């Protein structure tokens, strides 16, 4: 899944959230939690680098687009 998402830079996190209820950042948080359960420490930024395949800010600068009103509306609807 991680490798697939690294290749699919065209898929925005908000679309992942709207369709599946999780995104790359969620995976990063789960990675940190799983590591801690195994007595291994990794911080969130390092986990995001593993999930994104590069530092988060670099991925964001290269690939993240501004969310449309429709995407934001769907996100808000799904939160409730």
C-alpha atoms as one frame of an Amber mdcrd trajectory, in Angstrom:
protein
   0.000   0.000   0.000   2.772   2.434   0.921   4.659   1.747  -2.295   1.466
   2.128  -4.299   0.644   5.476  -2.670   4.205   6.689  -3.247   3.705   6.028
  -6.960   0.213   7.575  -7.036   1.229  11.154  -6.338  -1.810  12.230  -8.365
  -4.084  10.978  -5.580  -4.641  13.738  -3.057  -4.955  13.040   0.659  -8.362
  14.700   0.810  -9.620  12.281  -1.855  -8.252   9.344   0.134 -10.014  10.655
   3.237 -13.276  11.202   1.384 -13.277   7.759  -0.228 -11.635   5.543   2.379
 -11.561   7.428   5.664  -7.763   7.507   5.904  -4.835   9.192   4.184  -1.055
   9.114   4.093  -0.886  11.104   7.324  -3.139   8.554   9.022  -0.815   5.781
   7.850   2.106   7.722   9.311   0.365   7.970  12.690  -0.451   4.258  12.625
   3.182   3.508  11.767   4.352   5.463  14.835   1.815   3.668  17.055   2.811
   0.232  15.730   6.497   1.014  16.246   5.859   2.100  19.846   4.013  -1.164
  20.554   7.202  -2.938  19.512   9.366  -0.690  21.713  10.804   1.083  18.703
  10.785   4.871  18.628  10.195   6.788  15.423   8.887  10.325  15.356   5.964
  11.440  13.227   8.094  13.401  10.734  10.334  10.394  10.104   7.288   8.155
   9.702   5.800  10.588   7.186   9.051  10.526   5.228   8.795   6.728   5.075
   5.161   6.807   3.966   5.556   9.644   1.449   8.943   8.428   0.177  10.433
  11.889   0.793  10.135  14.637   3.388   6.496  15.678   3.768   7.086  19.321
   2.870   8.835  18.279  -0.345   5.907  16.028  -1.318   3.453  18.770  -0.465
   5.342  21.344  -2.545   5.600  18.982  -5.527   2.252  17.233  -5.581  -0.399
  18.695  -3.304  -3.038  20.768  -5.025  -5.525  23.132  -3.464  -8.680  21.338
  -2.420 -11.808  22.230  -4.353 -15.018  23.363  -2.687 -16.545  19.978  -3.561
 -13.667  18.099  -1.917 -13.893  20.254   1.211 -17.685  19.885   1.370 -17.384
  16.089   1.083 -14.714  16.075   3.790 -16.929  18.065   6.166 -19.928  15.846
   5.395 -17.914  12.686   6.086 -16.681  14.033   9.432 -20.197  14.197  10.842
